[in-house]
Amino acid sequence: MKMSRKQWRKLGAGVLVSLFMGFASWSPAAAAEPTAAVAEQTEVSKRIVINLAARSIALFKNDEKVYLFPIGPGKASTPTPTGYYKILSKDVDPSWTDPATGYSIASGEDCPLGYRWMQIQGNYGIHGTNNPSSIGHYVSNGCIRMYEEDVEKLFDAVDVGTPVEITYNRVVVEKAPDSTIVYYIYPDGYGWQSVTVADVKNWLKGYGVENFESDEEIEKKINASNGEPTYIAKVYPLFVNGKKVDSKAVIQGDVTYLPVVDIAKTLNVSTGWKPNEKLLVSAFGEAVGYDKKEVLYCNADDAAKLFHVDGGLTKKGTYELKAVSNAIVPIVRGDQPLPGSNTPESNKTDTTVPGTAQPGAAANTSRPDSTANPASQSGTAAKQTAPRSAAEAEQQAQAEAAAKVKAAQQKEAEREAAAQADRAKADTSVKTVKTTRTESSTTIVSTAR
């Protein structure tokens, strides 16, 4: 599939954090995380990265992508070799000599090298072309062809000795400036690399979003292999009481998802899960939960209710929570205690609904969804009307739980509809921008086909 210059010029998206892999073996790389400020570097580090599957060439300065251009690499019968190289020489107005016949063509409109040449090994190099329609296809004898305007920009930006990395990577994942995780799957032009759903999930895992893209959607993406972007969610490193946890805070649609087990373990709070009612239960209260491929999340709006914490997204790009109370409270468990509970009793089955009286304990008639510490309810309990019987208490609790589930399901349906609308809008915007050229764009997402 041919990619026009107009499509390349407008499809821009922030800092590219690509996961490159060799065609023989590959493994996910860790996603970039915010780090402390470092001393200003005195020397700029440059490197060229070429992805043959994406038919793209990128220039990085100190790990920041400054250019991304389409290319025309070698044909399947004469593929561009992968590996690590460097710029060996640079020439303006090069002449071309046919290696088979020795026939030479001087620099000019008829020269297939265009007006710039950068040698990387033997007869292999990066150069311009007098056939711009070939860019975006596998067309050369192994060299890297570029549009003349693009190769001149790259030529001026690099030096002899600049490292060149040539890969064949069908799966590319990036983190945009707004922390949105985007991934692409390119066609297998050389027939070198098969891609499975498990492979893609493994790549997404490095960014903390493997539970937020369904296997069905990934399978569709693989079947299409068209290099188009798929936007999943925004992710942020999660800290609880100053400690970084393994999972991340994930914003998808209008919901901020927080990992329940990681938070519960860090705070030593007993938690439980009622799968039939889709309710999370903690020592402090209960709230609607979300089962994402057997990993439980809560809405950030319910974090205070479940864990007595406060916090949110910070200016430095992290999500931070801090406990606001260390009061000792009665253990409350759901039908299925979660790993990381703080007492041995959490391994027992207990179907007690939070807010009802416990055997041997004083009655507590506060609402199950109260965020207050049960130990502090004595001042208000007398103002509430206790159920007249245990059966009525159970019916009341079940009715409240059903209402919560219904409301959560409705919100989830609305979120999914909004997400679908956003995707449709994104698809439309992509098709629209492909007809527009922005010469000043230097952050371009590779969508070569």
NORPE-V173809 format. One record per residue. N is the residue number from 1. RES is the residue in three letters. PHI is phi in degrees with one decimal (* if undefined). OMEGA is omega in whole degrees, 0 to 359 (999 if undefined). D_LAST is the distance of its C-alpha to the last C-alpha in Angstrom with 1 decimal. Layout:
# NORPE-V173809
N RES PHI OMEGA D_LAST
N RES PHI OMEGA D_LAST
This chain:
# NORPE-V173809
1 MET * 184 4.8
2 LYS -83.0 179 5.9
3 MET -115.1 182 6.1
4 SER -78.6 178 9.8
5 ARG -63.1 180 12.2
6 LYS -62.5 179 13.7
7 GLN -64.8 181 10.8
8 TRP -66.5 188 10.8
9 ARG -67.1 187 14.6
10 LYS -98.9 185 15.4
11 LEU -77.0 183 13.3
12 GLY -111.4 179 16.0
13 ALA -161.9 165 17.6
14 GLY 66.3 186 20.3
15 VAL -73.2 182 21.0
16 LEU -84.3 176 18.2
17 VAL -115.9 187 19.7
18 SER -82.9 175 17.2
19 LEU -104.3 184 18.4
20 PHE -93.9 180 17.7
21 MET -143.7 176 18.8
22 GLY -78.5 183 19.6
23 PHE -77.5 179 18.6
24 ALA -88.8 180 22.4
25 SER -153.8 182 23.4
26 TRP -160.1 179 22.3
27 SER -150.7 184 23.9
28 PRO -63.7 173 23.2
29 ALA -99.3 181 24.2
30 ALA -70.1 179 26.5
31 ALA -73.3 181 25.4
32 ALA -71.1 179 26.7
33 GLU -119.5 176 30.1
34 PRO -60.5 180 32.3
35 THR -128.0 179 34.8
36 ALA -66.9 180 38.0
37 ALA -64.0 180 38.1
38 VAL -117.6 180 38.5
39 ALA -62.5 182 40.3
40 GLU -61.1 181 38.5
41 GLN -76.6 181 36.9
42 THR -88.3 181 38.5
43 GLU -126.1 180 35.7
44 VAL -80.9 178 32.0
45 SER -94.8 181 29.8
46 LYS -117.6 173 26.6
47 ARG -156.7 177 23.8
48 ILE -105.1 178 20.4
49 VAL -123.2 180 17.8
50 ILE -114.0 176 14.8
51 ASN -109.8 184 12.2
52 LEU -66.4 180 10.9
53 ALA -66.1 179 8.8
54 ALA -84.5 185 7.0
55 ARG 53.0 183 7.6
56 SER -140.5 174 10.0
57 ILE -130.1 183 13.7
58 ALA -127.1 173 16.2
59 LEU -112.6 178 19.9
60 PHE -111.6 171 22.3
61 LYS -121.0 184 25.9
62 ASN 51.6 177 28.1
63 ASP 69.8 174 25.1
64 GLU -104.3 180 24.0
65 LYS -73.9 179 20.6
66 VAL -113.2 176 21.4
67 TYR -137.9 170 18.4
68 LEU -145.8 185 14.6
69 PHE -127.4 174 12.8
70 PRO -78.2 181 9.7
71 ILE -137.3 170 10.7
72 GLY -120.3 182 11.0
73 PRO -82.4 184 12.5
74 GLY -65.4 176 14.7
75 LYS -67.3 178 14.5
76 ALA -60.5 179 15.1
77 SER -79.8 178 18.7
78 THR -134.8 188 19.0
79 PRO -68.0 173 16.8
80 THR -68.9 182 17.0
81 PRO -72.8 175 19.7
82 THR -82.7 177 19.3
83 GLY 141.1 183 22.3
84 TYR -114.1 184 24.2
85 TYR -135.6 172 25.2
86 LYS -155.6 178 26.5
87 ILE -69.2 182 26.7
88 LEU -92.6 179 29.6
89 SER -157.5 178 30.1
90 LYS -132.2 181 28.9
91 ASP -135.5 174 29.7
92 VAL -98.6 180 29.7
93 ASP 54.0 181 29.8
94 PRO -74.1 171 29.2
95 SER -102.7 182 30.2
96 TRP -116.2 177 28.4
97 THR -121.2 178 30.3
98 ASP -67.0 183 29.2
99 PRO -64.7 182 29.9
100 ALA -82.6 186 31.0
101 THR -112.4 183 33.4
102 GLY 83.4 179 34.2
103 TYR -71.2 184 33.5
104 SER -114.8 175 32.6
105 ILE -125.4 181 31.0
106 ALA -70.7 179 32.2
107 SER -57.8 180 30.2
108 GLY 152.5 184 29.3
109 GLU -62.7 182 27.1
110 ASP -89.9 183 27.1
111 CYS -79.2 182 26.2
112 PRO -69.1 179 22.7
113 LEU -88.4 183 22.9
114 GLY 67.8 185 23.2
115 TYR -114.9 177 25.7
116 ARG -140.5 179 24.8
117 TRP -140.4 175 24.8
118 MET -128.1 182 24.7
119 GLN -78.4 177 25.8
120 ILE -118.6 175 24.8
121 GLN -172.4 177 26.5
122 GLY 51.0 178 28.3
123 ASN -88.3 180 26.3
124 TYR -87.7 179 23.1
125 GLY -163.2 176 22.1
126 ILE -107.3 185 19.8
127 HIS -152.1 176 20.4
128 GLY -79.9 181 19.7
129 THR -157.2 171 19.2
130 ASN -99.5 179 20.9
131 ASN -131.2 185 17.9
132 PRO -60.9 180 15.5
133 SER -68.5 180 13.5
134 SER -82.9 182 12.4
135 ILE -67.0 183 10.4
136 GLY 97.7 180 6.7
137 HIS -122.5 174 7.9
138 TYR -87.1 195 10.4
139 VAL -132.9 191 13.4
140 SER -92.9 175 16.3
141 ASN -88.0 178 19.3
142 GLY 133.5 178 18.4
143 CYS -75.4 178 18.4
144 ILE -106.4 177 15.9
145 ARG -87.4 177 15.4
146 MET -138.4 170 15.1
147 TYR -59.7 184 16.0
148 GLU -57.6 180 19.8
149 GLU -61.6 181 20.4
150 ASP -69.8 183 18.1
151 VAL -66.3 178 19.7
152 GLU -69.3 176 23.1
153 LYS -64.6 180 22.7
154 LEU -64.5 180 21.7
155 PHE -55.9 182 24.5
156 ASP -71.9 187 27.0
157 ALA -93.8 183 26.1
158 VAL -119.5 181 26.5
159 ASP -126.6 171 29.5
160 VAL -61.0 184 30.4
161 GLY 101.8 178 30.3
162 THR -61.1 181 27.4
163 PRO -64.9 178 25.8
164 VAL -129.6 178 22.3
165 GLU -112.2 179 20.6
166 ILE -112.7 183 17.8
167 THR -124.5 172 16.3
168 TYR -129.5 189 14.0
169 ASN -126.3 181 13.4
170 ARG -77.9 180 11.2
171 VAL -108.6 178 13.2
172 VAL -126.6 177 13.6
173 VAL -122.1 179 16.4
174 GLU -139.2 176 17.9
175 LYS -112.7 182 21.1
176 ALA -72.3 181 21.1
177 PRO -57.8 180 24.3
178 ASP -89.6 178 25.7
179 SER 74.7 175 25.4
180 THR -76.5 178 22.8
181 ILE -90.8 182 20.8
182 VAL -125.8 175 17.0
183 TYR -134.1 184 14.7
184 TYR -134.6 172 11.1
185 ILE -128.9 184 10.1
186 TYR -101.1 179 7.2
187 PRO -67.8 182 7.4
188 ASP -92.7 186 10.3
189 GLY -60.0 180 9.5
190 TYR -97.6 184 13.1
191 GLY 68.5 184 14.8
192 TRP -96.4 194 16.3
193 GLN -144.7 174 16.0
194 SER -88.6 181 16.9
195 VAL -130.0 178 16.7
196 THR -113.4 176 19.5
197 VAL -59.5 180 20.7
198 ALA -61.8 178 23.3
199 ASP -61.1 183 20.8
200 VAL -64.5 179 19.0
201 LYS -61.0 179 22.4
202 ASN -64.9 176 23.6
203 TRP -65.8 182 21.0
204 LEU -66.0 181 21.8
205 LYS -60.7 179 25.5
206 GLY -63.0 180 25.4
207 TYR -109.2 176 24.9
208 GLY 78.2 183 27.4
209 VAL -123.1 182 25.3
210 GLU -63.5 180 25.1
211 ASN -89.1 186 27.7
212 PHE -112.5 173 26.0
213 GLU -132.1 185 23.0
214 SER -70.3 177 24.1
215 ASP -60.2 181 23.3
216 GLU -64.9 179 22.5
217 GLU -66.7 178 19.8
218 ILE -64.5 179 18.3
219 GLU -61.6 177 18.5
220 LYS -61.5 181 16.6
221 LYS -63.8 179 13.8
222 ILE -65.3 181 13.7
223 ASN -62.1 180 13.9
224 ALA -74.9 180 11.0
225 SER 41.4 185 8.7
226 ASN -108.2 178 6.0
227 GLY 74.1 179 6.2
228 GLU -79.0 182 8.7
229 PRO -76.3 171 12.0
230 THR -121.3 182 15.1
231 TYR -93.5 185 18.3
232 ILE -100.2 184 21.2
233 ALA -167.4 173 24.3
234 LYS -94.1 182 26.2
235 VAL -127.0 180 28.0
236 TYR -141.5 174 31.1
237 PRO -57.3 184 33.3
238 LEU -111.0 177 36.5
239 PHE -119.5 178 40.0
240 VAL -123.2 185 43.1
241 ASN 52.2 177 46.4
242 GLY 82.3 181 44.7
243 LYS -102.1 178 43.2
244 LYS -76.7 179 39.5
245 VAL -98.8 185 38.6
246 ASP -67.0 183 35.9
247 SER -83.1 184 34.0
248 LYS -118.5 169 32.5
249 ALA -79.9 186 33.2
250 VAL -124.3 177 30.3
251 ILE -109.2 178 29.9
252 GLN -131.0 186 28.1
253 GLY 65.9 181 28.9
254 ASP -105.2 181 32.5
255 VAL -115.9 172 33.7
256 THR -100.8 184 34.1
257 TYR -95.4 177 34.3
258 LEU -118.1 182 36.6
259 PRO -73.3 187 37.1
260 VAL -66.7 186 40.6
261 VAL -63.1 180 41.6
262 ASP -61.4 179 40.7
263 ILE -67.7 181 42.7
264 ALA -62.3 180 45.6
265 LYS -63.5 183 45.9
266 THR -64.8 182 45.9
267 LEU -90.8 181 48.5
268 ASN 58.5 180 50.4
269 VAL -108.2 178 50.4
270 SER -68.6 182 51.0
271 THR -135.7 179 48.4
272 GLY -147.4 185 47.9
273 TRP -134.9 174 45.6
274 LYS -105.0 188 46.7
275 PRO -64.1 182 43.9
276 ASN -66.8 180 45.5
277 GLU -97.3 183 46.0
278 LYS 54.5 181 42.8
279 LEU -120.0 171 45.1
280 LEU -94.3 181 45.3
281 VAL -127.8 177 48.8
282 SER -129.5 178 50.0
283 ALA -66.0 183 53.4
284 PHE -106.3 183 53.1
285 GLY 172.8 180 51.7
286 GLU -141.2 181 49.0
287 ALA -160.6 178 45.8
288 VAL -65.2 179 42.9
289 GLY -115.8 180 40.4
290 TYR -128.3 179 36.8
291 ASP -94.7 180 36.0
292 LYS -105.1 180 32.3
293 LYS 53.6 176 31.9
294 GLU 70.0 171 35.5
295 VAL -114.1 186 35.4
296 LEU -91.2 178 37.6
297 TYR -129.3 171 37.0
298 CYS -120.0 174 39.2
299 ASN -72.9 180 38.6
300 ALA -57.2 179 39.4
301 ASP -64.9 182 41.9
302 ASP -101.7 184 43.9
303 ALA -63.3 179 43.9
304 ALA -64.1 180 47.3
305 LYS -66.7 185 48.7
306 LEU -84.9 189 47.7
307 PHE -127.9 183 48.1
308 HIS 55.0 179 50.2
309 VAL -124.9 177 47.7
310 ASP -139.3 179 46.6
311 GLY 146.8 181 43.6
312 GLY 165.8 183 40.0
313 LEU -76.4 182 37.1
314 THR -103.3 180 38.2
315 LYS -66.7 181 37.2
316 LYS -86.7 174 36.1
317 GLY 83.6 175 33.3
318 THR -122.4 176 35.3
319 TYR -110.0 187 36.8
320 GLU -124.8 178 40.5
321 LEU -123.3 176 43.3
322 LYS -134.3 178 47.0
323 ALA -67.3 180 49.8
324 VAL -107.5 179 52.4
325 SER -154.3 177 55.1
326 ASN -112.4 182 56.3
327 ALA -64.4 176 58.8
328 ILE -81.3 184 59.6
329 VAL -128.3 178 59.0
330 PRO -61.1 177 59.6
331 ILE -73.9 177 57.0
332 VAL -125.5 184 55.2
333 ARG -123.1 174 53.0
334 GLY -94.3 181 50.9
335 ASP -66.9 183 50.8
336 GLN -130.5 180 48.4
337 PRO -59.3 180 48.9
338 LEU -90.4 173 45.8
339 PRO -59.1 177 45.7
340 GLY 94.5 178 47.2
341 SER -64.0 190 50.1
342 ASN -95.6 176 53.0
343 THR -141.8 177 55.9
344 PRO -61.4 182 56.6
345 GLU -63.1 183 57.5
346 SER -69.3 178 53.8
347 ASN -86.2 180 53.4
348 LYS -90.6 176 55.9
349 THR -78.9 182 55.1
350 ASP -146.3 183 56.3
351 THR -99.3 179 55.7
352 THR -62.6 179 57.6
353 VAL -84.0 179 56.1
354 PRO -53.6 178 56.0
355 GLY 99.5 177 58.7
356 THR -98.9 184 61.3
357 ALA -67.7 176 64.4
358 GLN -97.2 177 64.2
359 PRO -59.2 178 67.1
360 GLY 76.7 181 69.6
361 ALA -123.1 178 67.9
362 ALA -66.8 181 68.8
363 ALA -64.5 178 67.2
364 ASN -133.0 187 64.2
365 THR -105.0 178 63.3
366 SER -67.2 181 60.5
367 ARG -64.3 181 57.4
368 PRO -59.8 184 54.8
369 ASP -94.2 179 52.1
370 SER -68.3 179 54.3
371 THR -91.5 183 52.7
372 ALA -78.4 175 56.2
373 ASN -66.2 180 57.7
374 PRO -57.7 181 59.9
375 ALA -67.1 182 62.6
376 SER -102.3 185 62.9
377 GLN -87.1 189 63.2
378 SER -59.9 181 67.0
379 GLY -72.2 184 67.7
380 THR -111.8 184 65.8
381 ALA -61.6 183 66.3
382 ALA -66.5 181 69.7
383 LYS -81.7 181 68.3
384 GLN -103.3 182 66.1
385 THR -91.8 180 67.4
386 ALA -74.4 176 67.1
387 PRO -59.9 184 66.3
388 ARG -77.1 180 69.4
389 SER -154.1 178 68.4
390 ALA -63.3 180 65.8
391 ALA -64.1 179 64.5
392 GLU -66.7 178 64.0
393 ALA -62.8 180 62.2
394 GLU -65.2 178 59.8
395 GLN -61.7 180 59.2
396 GLN -62.8 180 58.6
397 ALA -63.3 180 56.1
398 GLN -64.8 179 54.2
399 ALA -64.4 179 54.1
400 GLU -65.0 179 52.8
401 ALA -63.8 180 50.1
402 ALA -62.1 179 49.1
403 ALA -64.5 178 48.8
404 LYS -65.0 180 46.6
405 VAL -61.5 180 44.3
406 LYS -61.2 180 44.1
407 ALA -65.0 179 43.3
408 ALA -66.1 179 40.6
409 GLN -63.4 179 39.0
410 GLN -64.3 179 39.1
411 LYS -66.0 179 37.5
412 GLU -64.5 179 34.8
413 ALA -64.6 178 34.1
414 GLU -64.5 178 34.0
415 ARG -63.2 180 31.7
416 GLU -65.8 178 29.3
417 ALA -64.3 178 29.5
418 ALA -66.0 179 28.8
419 ALA -64.3 178 25.8
420 GLN -63.2 179 24.4
421 ALA -65.4 178 25.2
422 ASP -63.7 179 23.5
423 ARG -65.3 179 20.2
424 ALA -63.4 179 20.5
425 LYS -65.2 179 21.4
426 ALA -63.9 178 18.4
427 ASP -60.2 181 16.0
428 THR -65.5 181 18.1
429 SER -67.5 178 18.1
430 VAL -63.9 180 14.3
431 LYS -63.4 181 14.3
432 THR -72.6 184 17.3
433 VAL -69.5 180 16.2
434 LYS -65.9 179 13.2
435 THR -99.8 184 16.1
436 THR -122.1 181 18.0
437 ARG -115.8 177 18.0
438 THR -120.7 186 20.0
439 GLU -64.1 186 21.0
440 SER -84.6 183 22.7
441 SER -70.1 176 19.9
442 THR -122.6 177 19.6
443 THR -118.5 190 18.2
444 ILE -115.7 178 14.5
445 VAL -79.5 182 12.4
446 SER -72.8 174 9.1
447 THR -126.6 181 6.4
448 ALA -64.1 180 3.7
449 ARG -122.7 999 0.0
